[in-house]
């Protein structure tokens, strides 16, 4: 299984041609571990919810796999049949994007937020308070770092959607437009795309 998501077509093709469930399961775990490590670095106690975070990662991932595979079966069961392991492996590539986002967040937080803001964010109940805090305490470096963080985050989101699209296209063996529609339906079902 090729993990090079810089070449998503090759990575997705290899996931279907040479699926490796153990590698896929490790990939699902990595973003959660990065998130938990980040909390430890910033002085948070993770003992109360570390197991919950890991279980949630696996449950969320397998819900995604089941939705995509069910759509593939509904669309054309003959082409999707026998590709469940490939679907798991192809969609696990999304976890590399999620891991990149987690690492980016760990790097960006100290640049975007001052130490006082990190402490404030830990006690804040919502993002509106963080936004208000940043507005009242502008800093050119903070805003520049925030802009770069948001731009890279947007690129990672688009990259993740592209990998999802390629996985669906390989699963269903449909035309590009149909695969794109199935990817959009998947995102709507997951609540990641407002309708």
C-alpha positions as CSV (number, residue, x, y, z in Angstrom):
1,X,0.0,0.0,0.0
2,X,1.5,3.3,-1.1
3,X,1.1,6.1,1.5
4,X,2.3,8.9,-0.7
5,X,-0.8,11.2,-0.8
6,X,1.2,13.7,-2.9
7,X,0.2,11.3,-5.7
8,X,-3.4,10.5,-4.7
9,X,-4.3,8.5,-7.8
10,X,-1.3,6.1,-7.2
11,X,-2.0,5.9,-3.5
12,X,-5.7,5.1,-3.9
13,X,-4.9,2.6,-6.7
14,X,-2.4,0.8,-4.5
15,X,-4.9,0.8,-1.6
16,X,-7.3,-1.2,-3.8
17,X,-4.7,-3.3,-5.5
18,X,-2.6,-4.2,-2.4
19,X,-4.8,-3.4,0.7
20,X,-3.2,-3.6,4.1
21,X,-5.7,-3.5,6.9
22,X,-3.1,-3.3,9.7
23,X,-1.5,-0.2,8.0
24,X,-5.0,1.3,7.6
25,X,-5.8,0.8,11.3
26,X,-2.5,2.4,12.4
27,X,-3.2,5.4,10.1
28,X,-6.6,5.9,11.8
29,X,-4.9,6.0,15.2
30,X,-2.2,8.5,14.3
31,X,-4.2,11.8,14.3
32,X,-5.7,10.9,17.7
33,X,-2.3,10.3,19.1
34,X,-1.0,13.6,17.7
35,X,-4.0,15.4,19.2
36,X,-3.4,13.7,22.6
37,X,0.3,14.5,22.5
38,X,-0.5,18.1,21.7
39,X,-2.7,18.3,24.8
40,X,0.1,16.9,26.9
41,X,2.5,19.4,25.5
42,X,0.1,22.2,26.5
43,X,-0.3,20.8,30.0
44,X,-3.7,19.2,29.7
45,X,-4.6,16.0,31.5
46,X,-5.7,13.4,29.0
47,X,-6.3,10.5,31.3
48,X,-10.0,11.1,31.4
49,X,-10.7,10.9,27.7
50,X,-7.7,9.4,25.9
51,X,-9.5,6.0,25.3
52,X,-12.7,7.8,24.3
53,X,-10.8,9.9,21.7
54,X,-9.2,6.8,20.2
55,X,-12.5,4.8,20.1
56,X,-14.3,7.9,18.6
57,X,-11.6,8.0,15.9
58,X,-12.2,4.4,14.9
59,X,-16.0,4.6,15.1
60,X,-16.0,7.8,12.9
61,X,-13.7,6.2,10.4
62,X,-15.8,3.0,10.1
63,X,-19.0,5.0,9.7
64,X,-17.3,6.8,6.8
65,X,-16.2,3.5,5.3
66,X,-19.7,2.0,5.6
67,X,-21.4,5.1,4.1
68,X,-19.0,5.1,1.1
69,X,-19.2,1.4,0.6
70,X,-23.0,1.4,0.9
71,X,-23.2,4.2,-1.7
72,X,-20.9,2.1,-4.0
73,X,-23.2,-1.0,-3.6
74,X,-26.3,1.1,-4.2
75,X,-24.8,2.7,-7.2
76,X,-23.3,-0.4,-8.8
77,X,-23.1,-3.4,-6.6
78,X,-21.2,-5.6,-9.1
79,X,-18.3,-3.2,-9.4
80,X,-18.1,-2.5,-5.7
81,X,-18.4,-6.1,-4.6
82,X,-15.2,-7.5,-3.1
83,X,-13.6,-4.0,-2.6
84,X,-14.4,-3.5,1.1
85,X,-10.7,-3.9,2.2
86,X,-9.6,-1.6,-0.6
87,X,-12.2,0.9,0.6
88,X,-10.9,0.8,4.1
89,X,-7.3,1.3,2.9
90,X,-8.2,4.1,0.5
91,X,-10.2,6.0,3.0
92,X,-7.4,5.5,5.6
93,X,-5.3,7.8,3.4
94,X,-7.5,10.6,4.6
95,X,-6.0,10.1,8.1
96,X,-2.6,11.3,6.7
97,X,-4.3,14.6,5.8
98,X,-5.9,14.6,9.3
99,X,-2.4,13.9,10.8
100,X,-0.9,16.8,8.8
101,X,-3.7,19.1,10.1
102,X,-3.0,18.0,13.7
103,X,0.7,18.6,13.4
104,X,0.1,22.0,11.7
105,X,-2.3,22.9,14.6
106,X,0.4,22.0,17.2
107,X,2.9,24.3,15.4
108,X,0.4,27.1,14.7
109,X,-1.1,27.5,18.1
110,X,2.0,29.1,19.7
111,X,2.4,31.3,16.7
112,X,-1.2,32.4,16.5
113,X,-2.0,32.7,20.2
114,X,0.1,34.2,22.9
115,X,0.6,32.2,26.1
116,X,-2.2,34.2,27.8
117,X,-4.6,33.4,24.9
118,X,-3.7,29.7,25.1
119,X,-4.7,29.7,28.8
120,X,-7.8,31.7,27.9
121,X,-8.7,29.3,25.1
122,X,-8.4,26.3,27.5
123,X,-11.1,27.8,29.7
124,X,-13.3,29.3,26.9
125,X,-16.6,27.7,26.2
126,X,-16.8,28.6,22.6
127,X,-14.9,30.0,19.6
128,X,-16.6,33.4,19.9
129,X,-14.6,34.3,23.0
130,X,-11.4,33.3,21.3
131,X,-12.3,35.4,18.3
132,X,-13.2,38.4,20.5
133,X,-9.9,38.0,22.4
134,X,-7.9,38.0,19.2
135,X,-9.8,41.0,17.9
136,X,-9.1,43.0,21.0
137,X,-5.4,42.1,21.0
138,X,-4.2,42.4,17.4
139,X,-0.7,41.5,16.5
140,X,0.7,41.5,13.0
141,X,2.6,38.2,13.5
142,X,-0.4,36.5,15.0
143,X,-2.6,37.5,12.2
144,X,0.0,36.5,9.5
145,X,0.4,33.1,11.2
146,X,-3.3,32.7,11.4
147,X,-3.7,33.6,7.7
148,X,-1.0,31.0,6.7
149,X,-2.6,28.4,9.0
150,X,-6.1,29.0,7.4
151,X,-4.7,28.8,3.9
152,X,-2.8,25.6,4.6
153,X,-5.9,24.2,6.3
154,X,-8.0,25.0,3.3
155,X,-5.5,23.2,1.1
156,X,-5.6,20.2,3.4
157,X,-9.4,20.1,3.3
158,X,-9.5,20.2,-0.5
159,X,-6.8,17.5,-0.6
160,X,-8.9,15.3,1.7
161,X,-12.0,15.8,-0.5
162,X,-9.9,14.9,-3.5
163,X,-8.7,11.7,-1.9
164,X,-12.3,10.8,-1.0
165,X,-13.4,11.5,-4.6
166,X,-10.6,9.3,-5.9
167,X,-11.5,6.5,-3.5
168,X,-15.1,6.6,-4.6
169,X,-14.2,6.7,-8.2
170,X,-12.0,3.6,-7.8
171,X,-14.7,1.8,-5.8
172,X,-17.5,2.5,-8.2
173,X,-15.5,2.7,-11.5
174,X,-17.8,5.6,-12.6
175,X,-17.2,8.8,-14.5
176,X,-15.7,11.8,-12.8
177,X,-18.9,13.7,-12.4
178,X,-20.8,10.7,-10.9
179,X,-17.9,10.1,-8.4
180,X,-17.9,13.8,-7.5
181,X,-21.7,13.7,-6.8
182,X,-21.2,10.5,-4.6
183,X,-18.4,12.3,-2.7
184,X,-20.7,15.3,-2.1
185,X,-23.5,13.0,-1.0
186,X,-21.0,11.3,1.4
187,X,-20.0,14.7,2.9
188,X,-23.6,15.7,3.3
189,X,-24.5,12.5,5.1
190,X,-21.6,13.0,7.4
191,X,-22.7,16.6,8.1
192,X,-19.5,18.0,6.7
193,X,-21.2,19.9,3.9
194,X,-24.1,22.1,4.7
195,X,-27.2,21.7,2.5
